Amino acid sequence: MRKQIAAANWKMNLNADEAHQLLTKILHTKLALKPGQEIIFAVPFPYISMAVKKCAEHNNVFVAAQNCSDKTSGAYTGETSAIMLQSVGVQYVIIGHSERREYFNETNEVLAKKIDQCLSHGLKPLFCCGEPLSIREEGKEKEFVAEQLKQSLYHLTADQLQQIVIAYEPIWAIGTGKTATTQQAQDMHAFIRQQIELKYGHHIAQTISILYGGSVKAANAKDLFSQPDVDGGLVGGASLNAEEFITIIQSLD
């Protein structure tokens, strides 16, 4: 059975008091998670220890880092390694978010190394993929996403791949005024699962959770999560509002 996941990506938002209050408000709500459902909080680095301590008190609630280095250790000022994250209780790491690709020039090859670092130290990568507006307008979105999967994931064994959660981000529908329909989300999720099946087989493909990361909100979460290949959401702005994110969690089927 695939996991259903509501993942909050706080990005570079909130001061320490705000972060503590938001997490407390969400976790003090009776969320009634079913077996196979998880909540992940991807918090800024300074708040990881606080979040790990608070989330440890709850079943099926985990903490993610928003990034990690592709190096194990060394003279890399400002970087944070996978082994450091593992040592403070982090369980997941977002790898390849569209903002990391766009603003920090992270390539598919570098992301493959980051994934290897995570897996080597017992962390689960939450791997992001998705196409920008120019690629969508050319009608080449499937080829683009397939290449992201190939270059960053296909060196993994089947057992390693099963430690991965994939998040599809339609970059063209985030902050552009354009809207991705529920059917467009489902179509790309089904395509991603099909690509995994071609490489790793039907059984493996059916075990991989694929989350939608295209402006998930309380208003559209239930419809999105009802799609057969959408296993939850990677939530940005809406995760900074306790009531919104609680509704999104409750929208998991």
CORWO-V321276 format. One record per residue. SS is DSSP state (2 for helix, 1 for strand, 0 for the rest). Layout:
# CORWO-V321276
ss=SS
ss=SS
This chain:
# CORWO-V321276
ss=0
ss=0
ss=0
ss=1
ss=1
ss=1
ss=1
ss=1
ss=1
ss=0
ss=0
ss=0
ss=0
ss=0
ss=0
ss=2
ss=2
ss=2
ss=2
ss=2
ss=2
ss=2
ss=2
ss=2
ss=2
ss=2
ss=2
ss=0
ss=0
ss=0
ss=0
ss=0
ss=0
ss=0
ss=0
ss=0
ss=1
ss=1
ss=1
ss=1
ss=1
ss=1
ss=0
ss=0
ss=2
ss=2
ss=2
ss=2
ss=2
ss=2
ss=2
ss=2
ss=2
ss=2
ss=2
ss=0
ss=0
ss=0
ss=0
ss=0
ss=1
ss=1
ss=1
ss=1
ss=1
ss=0
ss=0
ss=0
ss=0
ss=0
ss=0
ss=0
ss=0
ss=0
ss=0
ss=0
ss=0
ss=0
ss=0
ss=0
ss=0
ss=2
ss=2
ss=2
ss=2
ss=2
ss=2
ss=0
ss=0
ss=0
ss=0
ss=1
ss=1
ss=1
ss=1
ss=0
ss=0
ss=2
ss=2
ss=2
ss=2
ss=2
ss=2
ss=2
ss=0
ss=0
ss=0
ss=2
ss=2
ss=2
ss=2
ss=2
ss=2
ss=2
ss=2
ss=2
ss=2
ss=2
ss=2
ss=2
ss=0
ss=0
ss=0
ss=1
ss=1
ss=1
ss=1
ss=1
ss=1
ss=0
ss=0
ss=0
ss=2
ss=2
ss=2
ss=2
ss=2
ss=2
ss=0
ss=0
ss=2
ss=2
ss=2
ss=2
ss=2
ss=2
ss=2
ss=2
ss=2
ss=2
ss=2
ss=2
ss=2
ss=0
ss=0
ss=0
ss=0
ss=2
ss=2
ss=2
ss=2
ss=0
ss=0
ss=0
ss=1
ss=1
ss=1
ss=1
ss=0
ss=0
ss=2
ss=2
ss=2
ss=0
ss=0
ss=0
ss=0
ss=0
ss=0
ss=0
ss=0
ss=2
ss=2
ss=2
ss=2
ss=2
ss=2
ss=2
ss=2
ss=2
ss=2
ss=2
ss=2
ss=2
ss=2
ss=2
ss=2
ss=2
ss=2
ss=2
ss=0
ss=2
ss=2
ss=2
ss=2
ss=0
ss=0
ss=0
ss=0
ss=1
ss=1
ss=1
ss=0
ss=0
ss=0
ss=0
ss=0
ss=2
ss=2
ss=2
ss=2
ss=2
ss=2
ss=2
ss=2
ss=0
ss=0
ss=0
ss=0
ss=0
ss=0
ss=1
ss=1
ss=1
ss=1
ss=0
ss=2
ss=2
ss=2
ss=2
ss=0
ss=2
ss=2
ss=2
ss=2
ss=2
ss=2
ss=2
ss=2
ss=2
ss=0
ss=0
ss=0
